[in-house]
Amino acid sequence: MADPSTYRPATGTIPESPGVYRFSDPRGRVIYVGKAKSLRQRLNSYFADLSGLHPRTRQMVTTAAKVEWTVVGTEVEALQLEYNWIKEYDPRFNVRYRDDKSYPVLAATMHEEYPRLHVYRGPRKKGVRYFGPYAHAWAIRETLDLLLRVFPARTCSSGVFKRHRQIGRPCLLGYIDKCSAPCVGKVTADEHRDIVEGFSDFLSGRTDRMVRHLEREMAEASQNLEFERAARLRDDLGALRRALEKQAVVLGDGTDADVVAFAEDELEAAVQVFHVRGGRVRGQRGWVIDKVEPTDTEQLVERFVSQFYGEQHALAGAADDAVQPVPKEILVPVLPADGPALERWLSGLRGSKVGLRVPQRGDKKDLAETVARNAREAFVQHKLRRAGDLTARSAALQEIQENLDLDQAPLRIECIDVSHVQGTDVVASLVVFEDGLARKSEYRRFEIRGTAEGGHSDVASIAQVVRRRFKRYLAETADDPAPGTGSGEVAPGDTVRTGIDPETGRPKKFAYPPNLLVVDGAKPQVDAAAAELAELGITDVAVCGLAKRLEEVWLPDDDDPVILSRTSEGLYLLQRVRDEAHRFAITYHRQRRSQGMTTSALDGVPGLGPARKQALLKHFGSVRKLRAAGVEEIAGLPGFGPRTAETVVAALQGGSGAPTEGGQ
């Protein structure tokens, strides 16, 4: 691991001008490219204390051996140079929004004598028109099958086309009128090309003209008593309309926009893009990317727009796309700081004005929310796929064992998290993961009791939960005395069952200890948990803490944290455990607060304890309905007399917790 101070340039030699910089490894390979408004300020931030850097940034600066920069005149020049360098050097630490070859598109091979329509994945080629991308190949085939009735273009491969040309007989599609059969000369090359051009126009958004043309022809055929032709045109028109239904209108006609949304956490982000052309969603694509350094949504927008549309423009130069790669408008969740510069750069790529907007209301805002939901769903599915992968779970447990120097893989992990609002309604959660999967039946919740020495601090609360949980463990796993012995000594041949409920034969609630106990926090929380375990004499449970800010792993009595790779499956598993404990604690805390607010109107009423409060709420359903009740109705409940009923009514109607002297 290189020491960044060995190649750090003198501060005075770094210009304060805007520019683009690149880090290189000892072999001269560029590993990271970035841009900055002030090169001096940005580069100095990379040479700060290593412990304060983002894990991925720390890895980058310790891998590098040299940093270079180029000064530019404007932010637009910086954007262009950054994109060119990323494209040229393909740096390993840069996020790349590459054109995803796994997304299928519909291709029309216009460079061939008889153009072909087919599903395609791969790099763009000159002379081919592309439509999409689509989320699934079956969506293309379904749309194509509907449109072939109206545009009976060739879909067969070159080999099949050549074979049927030799035998002089069309394929099945030619017999059922879903192909114009140019292979046997039913149409000329020019006529077939016109069919494909009409198909391209339809998918490019010029749909109204085609629908009106068919409606006009159908009316003329009907007036001329050509009923069979009119029926065929009616069916063609129905096929077009069904195809249009699959590409629902979401914005006004003529709208040309891309809608972008993100879902993210500290280490990863999901991106979703809907391509809207002619007011209809023509394509959708998405990625899940790793964050290289601490990145907010503004920075994600800036990097996505510059890299994605730069890549799309370069691809358009090698293809004959029917759709302009840079739309007139790009709708994003937030505007980046370099928004005006990005607009000028995008306008240069397109050749006309491009707007970068945040939708505020109306249909565009509704569509942006839909794209955001898709991004969140894609992010959740990504995490679930990683969590459900047995190989990944095994690798995660192995990495945790190696990095934390454990005797064995932590097959059972427990995590504690504390939740409160300014020290009130303090609760804690304990979640259990076995073999990398949540075991929800063994989750536990704790109400934190006040402590004289520590109050309700997180450290004291975690210590209390650890003490209570492992005292129960020691009590439940104590050896059961053998029958007939009062001393606890076991006679030879007697069976001792540890941690098993003698009545049910099942393990007791706290009978199984974890291999690893995780606490949400850093060194103070970890040391408090370890101290409680030591005081109880428990030595076979490892303890660590996971700090939220930099995702550092802390161990007892260590002054420095353990840094796991940000792409580590082990770190990902620890994050899932911590996040689940946080979710469970927050849910319980909200439930407690809700219960407290529900019964607060009855607090302080003389003679009204918790049981009577619950009885009143159960009978009347809410405090509002209880306020509307009379003394006789309350007095008729079991356990309530006239005096108690009068006290409750006076408290609720008088607005105080106890009746006034006049009410007595």
MIVOPA-232607 format. One record per residue (C-alpha): x, y, z; residue in one letter. Coordinates in pm, 1 decimal. Example, Ala and Ser with C-alpha at 12.3 -4.5 7.8 and 13.67 -1.06 7.14 Angstrom:
1230.0:-450.0:780.0:a
1367.0:-106.0:714.0:s
This chain:
0.0:0.0:0.0:m
153.8:328.5:-113.8:a
186.7:630.4:111.5:d
6.8:925.1:-57.9:p
256.8:1168.2:95.9:s
529.3:1024.2:-128.8:t
370.2:1165.4:-442.3:y
173.3:1458.8:-300.2:r
253.1:1773.6:-501.0:p
345.4:2088.9:-314.1:a
32.8:2291.4:-246.1:t
177.5:2603.2:-407.5:g
237.3:2420.7:-734.5:t
-128.6:2326.6:-780.5:i
-324.7:2593.7:-967.7:p
-651.1:2727.3:-831.6:e
-801.4:2723.9:-1181.3:s
-1065.6:2479.6:-1302.8:p
-929.3:2165.3:-1461.8:g
-924.3:1787.2:-1490.0:v
-693.1:1558.5:-1292.3:y
-594.8:1194.0:-1310.9:r
-436.1:951.1:-1066.0:f
-202.5:680.0:-1200.8:s
-67.6:362.5:-1040.6:d
306.7:266.5:-1024.2:p
282.1:112.1:-1372.8:r
146.2:432.2:-1523.1:g
-211.4:310.7:-1567.6:r
-471.2:580.9:-1505.4:v
-699.1:462.8:-1223.8:i
-917.7:769.3:-1161.1:y
-1021.7:1083.6:-1349.4:v
-1205.6:1380.0:-1201.2:g
-1271.6:1749.6:-1261.0:k
-1279.6:2044.8:-1025.6:a
-1357.1:2416.0:-1023.6:k
-1044.1:2462.7:-811.3:s
-774.6:2199.8:-866.5:l
-584.6:2303.6:-552.7:r
-883.2:2268.9:-322.6:q
-995.7:1936.9:-469.1:r
-654.6:1767.5:-480.8:l
-565.2:1875.8:-128.8:n
-878.9:1696.9:-5.9:s
-736.2:1366.2:-132.3:y
-423.0:1404.2:80.7:f
-601.8:1457.5:410.2:a
-585.2:1211.9:701.1:d
-647.8:863.7:558.1:l
-880.4:765.9:843.6:s
-1117.9:1045.3:741.9:g
-1145.5:943.3:377.0:l
-1423.8:740.6:221.8:h
-1311.2:371.8:204.1:p
-1311.5:368.6:-175.9:r
-1122.4:700.2:-190.7:t
-870.9:568.1:62.4:r
-815.9:262.5:-153.2:q
-768.0:478.8:-461.8:m
-508.8:718.4:-315.3:v
-309.2:432.6:-162.2:t
-311.2:247.9:-496.4:t
-195.6:553.4:-692.9:a
164.6:665.6:-732.2:a
121.8:989.7:-925.7:k
-130.8:1265.5:-988.6:v
-139.1:1494.2:-1293.4:e
-374.2:1769.4:-1406.5:w
-467.3:1984.7:-1702.4:t
-596.9:2340.5:-1664.5:v
-896.1:2437.8:-1880.0:v
-1071.0:2765.6:-1948.1:g
-1437.3:2682.8:-1882.9:t
-1651.8:2425.7:-1706.2:e
-1780.3:2301.5:-2042.9:v
-1421.7:2225.6:-2147.3:e
-1370.4:2043.6:-1816.8:a
-1678.5:1829.9:-1879.8:l
-1562.5:1741.1:-2229.8:q
-1205.7:1659.4:-2124.6:l
-1321.5:1451.4:-1826.1:e
-1550.0:1248.4:-2051.6:y
-1276.4:1199.4:-2313.7:n
-1022.5:1084.2:-2054.9:w
-1265.9:841.6:-1894.2:i
-1345.9:700.1:-2236.2:k
-976.1:679.1:-2331.6:e
-827.2:537.6:-2011.5:y
-1123.6:340.0:-1869.0:d
-1014.1:409.0:-1506.9:p
-1099.2:128.5:-1265.3:r
-1213.4:364.3:-986.8:f
-1450.0:567.3:-1205.1:n
-1818.4:484.3:-1229.6:v
-1899.0:393.1:-1590.4:r
-2251.8:428.5:-1722.6:y
-2179.2:210.5:-2022.2:r
-2441.4:125.0:-2280.1:d
-2568.7:-196.8:-2129.3:d
-2546.3:-468.4:-2396.5:k
-2783.5:-684.5:-2194.5:s
-3072.9:-451.9:-2279.5:y
-3234.6:-568.8:-2604.8:p
-3331.0:-329.8:-2883.4:v
-3531.0:-366.0:-3202.7:l
-3300.4:-328.1:-3503.9:a
-3385.3:-250.6:-3867.2:a
-3095.5:-332.0:-4101.5:t
-3146.9:-44.4:-4345.4:m
-2809.5:-102.5:-4514.6:h
-2930.7:-433.7:-4664.3:e
-3118.6:-461.3:-4994.3:e
-3412.4:-618.6:-4810.2:y
-3402.8:-466.5:-4457.5:p
-3466.5:-704.5:-4169.7:r
-3640.5:-644.0:-3833.6:l
-3499.8:-838.9:-3537.7:h
-3417.5:-834.0:-3166.7:v
-3056.5:-729.4:-3111.8:y
-2801.4:-700.3:-2832.1:r
-2452.8:-564.1:-2883.3:g
-2258.0:-264.3:-3013.1:p
-2420.1:-24.7:-3257.5:r
-2342.2:-59.8:-3628.9:k
-2352.2:188.8:-3913.3:k
-2657.3:165.0:-4136.6:g
-2882.4:4.5:-3872.1:v
-3172.3:181.0:-3699.1:r
-3232.2:96.0:-3335.0:y
-3550.1:131.9:-3130.7:f
-3554.9:91.0:-2756.0:g
-3397.7:-26.2:-2535.9:p
-3669.9:-247.8:-2392.6:y
-3665.6:-405.7:-2049.8:a
-3735.9:-754.6:-2189.6:h
-3688.8:-926.4:-2524.5:a
-4042.2:-1065.6:-2507.3:w
-4175.2:-708.5:-2504.5:a
-4004.8:-647.6:-2840.4:i
-4133.9:-970.9:-2990.8:r
-4487.1:-898.5:-2870.9:e
-4483.3:-548.7:-3021.9:t
-4324.8:-677.6:-3341.4:l
-4584.9:-953.1:-3374.1:d
-4865.8:-695.8:-3351.5:l
-4708.3:-459.7:-3605.1:l
-4616.0:-722.0:-3863.7:l
-4983.4:-739.2:-3956.6:r
-4965.0:-376.8:-4068.7:v
-4597.5:-369.3:-4172.1:f
-4525.0:-719.3:-4310.5:p
-4147.4:-678.4:-4323.6:a
-3884.7:-950.1:-4334.0:r
-3773.7:-1088.0:-3994.2:t
-3581.6:-1400.3:-4102.6:c
-3204.8:-1443.7:-4094.9:s
-2990.0:-1418.7:-4407.4:s
-2958.1:-1798.0:-4428.0:g
-3333.1:-1857.5:-4412.6:v
-3399.1:-1577.0:-4663.3:f
-3147.3:-1725.6:-4908.0:k
-3287.1:-2080.0:-4873.7:r
-3647.5:-1976.7:-4944.6:h
-3529.8:-1765.7:-5234.1:r
-3367.2:-2077.0:-5383.7:q
-3668.9:-2304.4:-5334.7:i
-3915.1:-2037.2:-5455.5:g
-4155.8:-2086.2:-5166.3:r
-4214.7:-1843.3:-4873.2:p
-4201.6:-1939.7:-4507.3:c
-4505.9:-1968.2:-4279.8:l
-4510.5:-1591.8:-4208.6:l
-4544.6:-1529.6:-4580.9:g
-4850.8:-1755.8:-4598.0:y
-5024.7:-1590.1:-4302.3:i
-4956.8:-1236.4:-4432.5:d
-4709.5:-1140.8:-4158.9:k
-4433.7:-1107.8:-4417.1:c
-4456.6:-955.7:-4763.5:s
-4235.6:-1241.9:-4889.3:a
-3970.7:-1044.5:-5080.6:p
-3774.6:-1371.0:-5100.2:c
-4010.6:-1497.5:-5373.5:v
-4074.9:-1160.7:-5537.8:g
-4422.1:-1082.5:-5398.5:k
-4294.1:-727.3:-5347.7:v
-4000.2:-544.6:-5500.9:t
-3699.7:-425.8:-5302.0:a
-3829.2:-66.8:-5309.5:d
-4177.0:-170.3:-5195.2:e
-4030.2:-371.9:-4910.4:h
-3809.5:-80.5:-4808.0:r
-4118.7:143.0:-4797.9:d
-4280.5:-106.6:-4558.8:i
-3977.4:-92.9:-4327.8:v
-3968.0:288.1:-4352.0:e
-4333.2:300.6:-4243.3:g
-4252.3:69.0:-3953.9:f
-3961.5:296.0:-3850.8:s
-4176.9:607.0:-3872.5:d
-4439.4:445.4:-3652.0:f
-4187.1:349.1:-3380.2:l
-4020.5:689.8:-3407.7:s
-4339.6:854.4:-3286.0:g
-4518.3:945.3:-3607.9:r
-4815.7:730.9:-3510.9:t
-5109.0:965.2:-3564.9:d
-5038.7:997.6:-3935.6:r
-5041.0:618.7:-3983.4:m
-5364.4:575.0:-3784.7:v
-5537.9:850.8:-3981.3:r
-5418.8:696.3:-4309.8:h
-5565.8:354.8:-4218.4:l
-5891.7:511.6:-4100.5:e
-5922.5:697.9:-4429.3:r
-5852.1:385.1:-4637.3:e
-6100.3:182.2:-4430.4:m
-6374.6:444.0:-4486.9:a
-6303.5:452.8:-4860.1:e
-6315.9:72.1:-4887.5:a
-6644.5:66.5:-4701.3:s
-6795.0:332.8:-4928.9:q
-6680.1:134.1:-5234.6:n
-6845.6:-178.0:-5087.9:l
-6503.6:-349.1:-5055.9:e
-6603.9:-503.7:-4727.3:f
-6330.0:-767.0:-4711.1:e
-6061.7:-502.4:-4758.5:r
-6236.9:-276.0:-4506.8:a
-6243.5:-562.4:-4252.8:a
-5873.2:-628.7:-4307.4:r
-5793.4:-258.1:-4260.9:l
-6010.9:-256.1:-3947.9:r
-5804.4:-543.4:-3807.0:d
-5482.4:-364.3:-3901.9:d
-5605.3:-53.6:-3726.1:l
-5686.9:-259.7:-3416.0:g
-5336.4:-407.3:-3418.8:a
-5185.2:-58.9:-3432.9:l
-5399.4:61.9:-3146.9:r
-5305.9:-238.8:-2933.0:r
-4940.1:-162.7:-3000.8:a
-5000.6:197.6:-2899.6:l
-5167.1:84.8:-2576.6:e
-4844.8:-94.3:-2484.3:k
-4664.4:237.2:-2526.6:q
-4898.8:444.4:-2313.3:a
-4912.0:820.6:-2357.2:v
-4759.7:976.3:-2046.5:v
-4687.3:1330.7:-2163.4:l
-4821.7:1567.1:-2424.4:g
-4778.3:1482.1:-2791.4:d
-4438.2:1582.4:-2922.2:g
-4267.7:1566.4:-2582.4:t
-3907.2:1455.3:-2623.7:d
-3754.6:1387.0:-2282.6:a
-3560.4:1145.1:-2066.1:d
-3670.5:1103.0:-1704.8:v
-3393.8:1005.0:-1460.7:v
-3424.9:888.0:-1098.4:a
-3192.0:743.7:-833.6:f
-3218.4:523.8:-524.6:a
-2906.1:510.8:-312.4:e
-2728.7:432.5:10.6:d
-2375.4:511.6:128.9:e
-2201.9:268.6:-107.1:l
-2429.3:202.2:-404.4:e
-2691.4:369.0:-621.2:a
-2958.1:245.4:-861.8:a
-3033.4:453.2:-1171.2:v
-3346.6:429.8:-1384.2:q
-3411.8:614.5:-1711.3:v
-3739.3:630.9:-1905.7:f
-3702.4:748.5:-2266.6:h
-4011.7:944.5:-2373.1:v
-4046.6:1025.0:-2742.5:r
-4361.7:1172.0:-2894.0:g
-4519.5:1166.1:-2548.4:g
-4482.6:787.0:-2516.8:r
-4239.7:575.9:-2318.0:v
-4023.0:425.6:-2592.2:r
-3765.7:256.8:-2372.0:g
-3640.1:199.4:-2021.8:q
-3305.1:100.3:-1877.7:r
-3129.8:91.8:-1544.7:g
-2804.6:25.5:-1365.0:w
-2677.5:-35.1:-1011.9:v
-2338.3:129.0:-961.5:i
-2080.6:153.5:-680.9:d
-2001.7:495.4:-538.7:k
-1634.1:579.6:-569.4:v
-1633.5:852.5:-303.9:e
-1892.5:1030.7:-86.7:p
-2147.3:1128.9:-350.2:t
-2476.2:1312.0:-307.4:d
-2763.5:1311.6:-554.4:t
-2644.7:1630.8:-725.7:e
-2308.5:1470.3:-802.2:q
-2478.5:1151.2:-921.1:l
-2691.0:1355.4:-1163.0:v
-2389.7:1543.9:-1296.5:e
-2180.5:1230.6:-1352.9:r
-2465.7:1035.7:-1503.6:f
-2562.6:1308.7:-1749.3:v
-2206.3:1374.7:-1865.6:s
-2101.6:1011.7:-1902.5:q
-2426.5:858.2:-2026.2:f
-2511.2:1115.3:-2293.5:y
-2150.4:1142.7:-2401.8:g
-2151.7:766.3:-2454.0:e
-2487.2:777.2:-2634.3:q
-2366.9:1051.5:-2867.5:h
-2054.2:851.3:-2951.0:a
-2266.7:543.7:-3024.3:l
-2497.3:747.0:-3247.3:a
-2198.3:834.5:-3458.8:g
-2146.6:464.7:-3530.7:a
-2513.6:385.6:-3595.9:a
-2817.9:506.9:-3780.5:d
-3042.9:554.0:-3479.4:d
-3396.0:663.5:-3554.2:a
-3409.2:837.7:-3216.4:v
-3188.2:1135.9:-3128.2:q
-2956.6:1013.2:-2847.0:p
-2974.5:1345.7:-2660.8:v
-3336.5:1455.0:-2599.8:p
-3468.1:1809.5:-2587.1:k
-3530.1:1783.1:-2214.5:e
-3379.9:1579.8:-1930.4:i
-3588.9:1557.5:-1612.3:l
-3378.1:1492.3:-1300.5:v
-3452.5:1477.4:-924.2:p
-3218.8:1770.9:-840.6:v
-3019.8:2019.8:-1045.4:l
-2641.4:1984.1:-1016.3:p
-2421.1:2281.6:-931.9:a
-2281.4:2274.4:-1286.8:d
-2629.0:2270.6:-1440.6:g
-2577.9:2561.3:-1686.1:p
-2245.8:2416.9:-1805.2:a
-2406.6:2075.7:-1851.6:l
-2688.9:2231.1:-2057.8:e
-2440.3:2408.1:-2285.2:r
-2241.4:2086.0:-2330.5:w
-2554.0:1879.9:-2403.4:l
-2678.7:2144.1:-2647.4:s
-2348.0:2114.0:-2830.0:g
-2392.6:1736.6:-2858.4:l
-2749.3:1765.5:-2985.1:r
-2700.9:2067.7:-3205.9:g
-2995.5:2250.6:-3049.2:s
-3115.0:2367.3:-2709.1:k
-3130.9:2103.1:-2432.6:v
-3298.3:2176.9:-2099.4:g
-3213.1:2022.2:-1762.6:l
-3522.3:2043.2:-1540.7:r
-3666.1:1931.3:-1207.1:v
-4038.4:1860.9:-1263.3:p
-4250.5:2051.1:-1012.8:q
-4609.6:1955.3:-1095.8:r
-4838.3:1790.2:-1346.2:g
-4777.8:1486.6:-1564.4:d
-4401.8:1525.8:-1568.1:k
-4381.6:1519.0:-1190.1:k
-4609.9:1212.7:-1181.4:d
-4388.4:1032.7:-1432.2:l
-4076.1:1127.9:-1235.4:a
-4230.6:969.6:-924.1:e
-4303.3:653.8:-1124.5:t
-3940.9:635.5:-1239.1:v
-3825.1:690.2:-880.0:a
-4042.2:397.4:-764.9:r
-3883.3:183.1:-1034.1:n
-3537.4:287.5:-914.0:a
-3623.0:197.6:-553.8:r
-3765.7:-137.5:-661.6:e
-3456.2:-214.8:-870.0:a
-3235.3:-125.9:-572.5:f
-3431.3:-354.0:-340.0:v
-3419.5:-638.4:-591.4:q
-3044.5:-591.2:-630.1:h
-2993.6:-620.3:-255.9:k
-3223.3:-922.0:-230.8:l
-3033.7:-1099.2:-509.1:r
-2709.0:-1044.8:-324.3:r
-2863.5:-1154.6:5.1:a
-3014.7:-1468.3:-147.3:g
-2694.5:-1583.1:-313.7:d
-2558.5:-1878.2:-111.8:l
-2210.3:-1833.7:-254.9:t
-2209.2:-1464.1:-164.6:a
-2330.6:-1539.2:189.1:r
-2057.5:-1797.8:237.3:s
-1797.5:-1554.6:107.0:a
-1933.1:-1285.6:340.2:a
-1902.9:-1505.8:649.1:l
-1552.6:-1609.8:545.4:q
-1446.1:-1247.4:495.1:e
-1582.3:-1145.7:835.3:i
-1395.6:-1433.6:1000.2:q
-1067.2:-1339.6:833.3:e
-1090.8:-962.5:880.3:n
-1201.2:-979.7:1243.2:l
-961.5:-1264.7:1322.4:d
-1234.8:-1494.1:1454.4:l
-1179.6:-1859.2:1543.0:d
-1468.8:-1966.0:1321.5:q
-1712.3:-1819.8:1072.7:a
-1990.7:-1625.6:1250.6:p
-2279.9:-1852.6:1158.2:l
-2500.3:-1673.3:1413.1:r
-2481.5:-1293.7:1427.4:i
-2682.6:-1074.6:1663.3:e
-2704.6:-696.7:1635.7:c
-2825.4:-434.4:1885.0:i
-2955.4:-89.2:1794.9:d
-3105.6:185.1:2014.0:v
-3382.3:424.9:1911.8:s
-3515.0:733.4:2092.3:h
-3613.2:1097.4:2048.1:v
-3389.1:1325.2:2255.6:q
-3359.8:1063.2:2526.3:g
-3732.1:986.8:2559.7:t
-3914.8:660.7:2488.2:d
-3581.5:479.1:2464.4:v
-3606.7:131.4:2316.6:v
-3364.2:-117.3:2167.0:a
-3380.2:-402.8:1921.8:s
-3191.4:-727.2:1891.1:l
-3199.9:-903.1:1553.5:v
-3059.6:-1244.8:1466.1:v
-2900.8:-1365.2:1141.0:f
-2809.5:-1728.7:1090.9:e
-2606.1:-1837.1:787.9:d
-2638.7:-1483.8:655.2:g
-3021.5:-1482.2:661.8:l
-3259.3:-1306.7:899.5:a
-3420.5:-1529.3:1163.4:r
-3714.9:-1307.8:1254.2:k
-3871.6:-1549.4:1498.6:s
-3580.3:-1478.3:1735.3:e
-3588.5:-1099.0:1717.0:y
-3624.6:-931.8:2056.4:r
-3730.1:-584.4:2175.3:r
-3619.5:-403.8:2492.9:f
-3755.7:-109.0:2686.1:e
-3457.8:77.5:2829.6:i
-3478.4:135.6:3201.7:r
-3328.8:449.1:3354.9:g
-2980.1:404.9:3500.8:t
-2835.6:626.1:3768.2:a
-2484.5:619.9:3631.9:e
-2541.2:656.7:3259.0:g
-2883.8:806.1:3202.6:g
-3024.9:727.1:2861.8:h
-2707.2:762.4:2655.0:s
-2662.3:520.3:2366.4:d
-2356.6:371.7:2537.1:v
-2542.9:305.5:2862.1:a
-2844.7:171.9:2672.3:s
-2636.3:-74.3:2471.9:i
-2459.4:-186.9:2788.7:a
-2796.7:-245.7:2954.2:q
-2927.8:-453.6:2661.9:v
-2610.3:-663.6:2650.4:v
-2631.3:-723.7:3026.9:r
-2999.0:-821.2:3016.6:r
-2967.9:-1040.4:2709.5:r
-2666.5:-1239.3:2835.6:f
-2792.6:-1269.1:3193.2:k
-3089.9:-1446.4:3042.4:r
-2851.3:-1660.1:2839.3:y
-2658.3:-1762.9:3152.5:l
-2979.5:-1834.3:3342.3:a
-3132.7:-2043.2:3065.1:e
-2821.1:-2247.0:2994.9:t
-2741.4:-2332.2:3355.5:a
-2717.8:-2709.2:3400.5:d
-3043.5:-2862.8:3517.4:d
-2988.9:-3055.8:3841.3:p
-3014.1:-3429.4:3799.2:a
-3319.0:-3600.4:3950.8:p
-3276.7:-3683.2:4319.1:g
-2982.2:-3449.9:4376.4:t
-3016.9:-3119.4:4551.1:g
-2661.6:-3002.2:4510.2:s
-2662.2:-2976.5:4134.4:g
-2403.4:-3251.4:4097.1:e
-2478.9:-3497.2:3816.7:v
-2476.2:-3865.2:3893.0:a
-2314.8:-4096.9:3636.7:p
-2555.9:-4187.3:3359.7:g
-2787.7:-3894.5:3429.0:d
-2883.1:-3676.0:3129.6:t
-2836.3:-3299.9:3154.5:v
-3016.9:-3079.0:2898.8:r
-2878.0:-2728.2:2870.2:t
-3098.4:-2445.8:2744.6:g
-3394.9:-2674.2:2667.5:i
-3739.7:-2606.2:2809.5:d
-3831.6:-2928.8:2998.1:p
-4203.6:-2879.0:2926.8:e
-4190.5:-2810.5:2550.6:t
-3859.6:-2972.0:2462.9:g
-3769.1:-2662.1:2262.0:r
-3475.4:-2424.2:2309.7:p
-3541.6:-2135.0:2543.5:k
-3559.4:-1782.2:2402.9:k
-3205.4:-1673.3:2488.7:f
-3040.3:-2014.0:2504.1:a
-2820.9:-1980.3:2193.8:y
-2528.4:-1735.4:2209.8:p
-2409.5:-1558.7:1892.1:p
-2069.6:-1615.1:1740.3:n
-2056.2:-1241.5:1675.0:l
-2236.4:-956.6:1851.7:l
-2263.7:-638.2:1641.9:v
-2355.7:-303.8:1796.3:v
-2457.7:4.5:1603.3:d
-2181.2:247.1:1686.9:g
-1808.2:299.7:1719.3:a
-1545.3:247.6:1988.0:k
-1744.3:367.6:2297.1:p
-2039.3:139.7:2222.0:q
-1813.8:-157.2:2143.3:v
-1607.8:-113.9:2461.6:d
-1925.7:-90.2:2670.6:a
-2063.0:-414.5:2522.5:a
-1730.1:-593.9:2567.0:a
-1705.4:-476.5:2929.7:a
-2049.5:-619.9:3008.8:e
-1958.1:-956.9:2855.6:l
-1631.6:-964.3:3050.9:a
-1812.4:-885.4:3375.0:e
-2051.9:-1174.5:3311.4:l
-1760.0:-1407.5:3241.0:g
-1855.0:-1470.4:2876.7:i
-1543.2:-1514.5:2664.4:t
-1666.5:-1703.7:2359.0:d
-1870.2:-1421.4:2196.3:v
-1685.7:-1183.1:1965.1:a
-1794.2:-816.9:1958.8:v
-1766.6:-550.8:1690.4:c
-1931.4:-219.6:1604.4:g
-2029.9:-74.0:1268.8:l
-2014.2:305.2:1251.8:a
-2256.7:462.7:1004.8:k
-2050.2:757.6:885.7:r
-1767.0:573.2:712.2:l
-1888.5:213.8:755.7:e
-1588.7:133.9:977.1:e
-1573.0:-183.1:1184.0:v
-1454.0:-130.5:1542.8:w
-1316.5:-398.2:1774.0:l
-1276.7:-382.6:2154.5:p
-953.3:-223.6:2284.9:d
-842.1:-123.6:1931.4:d
-773.8:244.9:1868.9:d
-806.5:209.9:1492.1:d
-1098.9:61.6:1301.8:p
-1087.8:-232.7:1061.9:v
-1150.8:-113.0:706.8:i
-1329.0:-363.3:484.7:l
-1333.8:-317.0:109.5:s
-1642.3:-127.2:0.8:r
-1716.9:-409.8:-243.9:t
-1673.5:-669.2:29.7:s
-1956.2:-918.6:76.4:e
-1862.9:-922.9:445.2:g
-1922.3:-548.9:482.0:l
-2246.5:-581.6:288.6:y
-2370.5:-850.5:530.6:l
-2277.9:-640.9:835.2:l
-2463.8:-345.5:683.0:q
-2773.7:-556.5:626.4:r
-2765.8:-678.3:985.5:v
-2720.5:-323.4:1117.7:r
-2991.5:-178.7:892.1:d
-3237.0:-451.8:993.7:e
-3171.1:-380.3:1362.6:a
-3228.2:-11.1:1296.2:h
-3554.5:-80.0:1112.7:r
-3680.6:-306.0:1390.4:f
-3587.4:-52.8:1661.1:a
-3752.8:236.8:1475.5:i
-4071.8:33.7:1425.8:t
-4092.3:-47.2:1798.2:y
-4013.0:311.8:1894.4:h
-4293.9:447.3:1676.0:r
-4530.8:191.4:1821.2:q
-4439.2:296.0:2176.3:r
-4479.6:663.8:2097.5:r
-4816.8:598.9:1934.1:s
-4937.0:409.0:2241.2:q
-4807.7:684.7:2465.9:g
-4990.2:954.7:2270.3:m
-5309.4:747.2:2272.0:t
-5320.4:713.9:2651.4:t
-5165.3:1052.7:2737.5:s
-5509.4:1213.5:2777.5:a
-5580.9:970.5:3061.3:l
-5247.1:1015.8:3240.5:d
-5277.6:1150.0:3593.3:g
-5644.3:1063.0:3641.0:v
-5673.9:943.4:4005.1:p
-5765.3:576.7:4035.3:g
-5695.8:506.0:3667.9:l
-5409.4:264.7:3621.9:g
-5275.9:101.5:3302.0:p
-5532.0:-181.8:3311.5:a
-5829.0:54.5:3339.9:r
-5688.6:280.8:3064.9:k
-5664.6:-13.6:2829.8:q
-6014.6:-128.7:2924.9:a
-6159.5:214.0:2840.3:l
-5975.7:237.6:2508.9:l
-6069.7:-117.5:2415.8:k
-6438.5:-54.7:2485.1:h
-6473.0:290.3:2325.7:f
-6207.5:254.6:2056.4:g
-6057.0:603.9:2088.2:s
-6020.3:895.9:2329.0:v
-6254.0:1102.7:2106.5:r
-6538.9:854.8:2152.6:k
-6458.1:827.7:2522.5:l
-6498.1:1206.2:2559.9:r
-6847.7:1179.3:2410.5:a
-6952.2:910.9:2663.9:a
-7155.8:993.0:2973.1:g
-7097.4:901.4:3335.7:v
-7359.1:624.9:3329.1:e
-7203.2:457.9:3023.7:e
-6855.7:452.9:3179.5:i
-6985.6:343.8:3519.5:a
-7152.5:43.4:3354.7:g
-6815.4:-108.0:3260.0:l
-6674.1:-385.3:3482.0:p
-6443.3:-237.9:3746.4:g
-6575.2:117.2:3714.6:f
-6804.5:284.5:3964.9:g
-6990.1:618.5:3954.1:p
-6711.5:808.7:4132.0:r
-6439.6:680.1:3894.8:t
-6664.2:753.3:3596.1:a
-6720.6:1110.4:3718.5:e
-6344.2:1153.3:3760.7:t
-6275.5:1035.7:3403.6:v
-6544.8:1259.9:3253.8:v
-6425.3:1561.0:3450.6:a
-6063.6:1499.5:3341.6:a
-6146.7:1462.4:2972.1:l
-6403.9:1742.0:2948.9:q
-6217.8:1975.8:3179.3:g
-5888.8:1928.1:2991.7:g
-5684.7:1832.4:3299.0:s
-5554.7:1504.3:3428.2:g
-5753.8:1528.8:3755.3:a
-6086.1:1685.1:3856.6:p
-6098.7:2031.3:4004.7:t
-6211.9:2097.5:4361.0:e
-6551.2:2207.0:4239.1:g
-6596.0:1881.4:4054.3:g
-6536.5:1680.7:4365.8:q
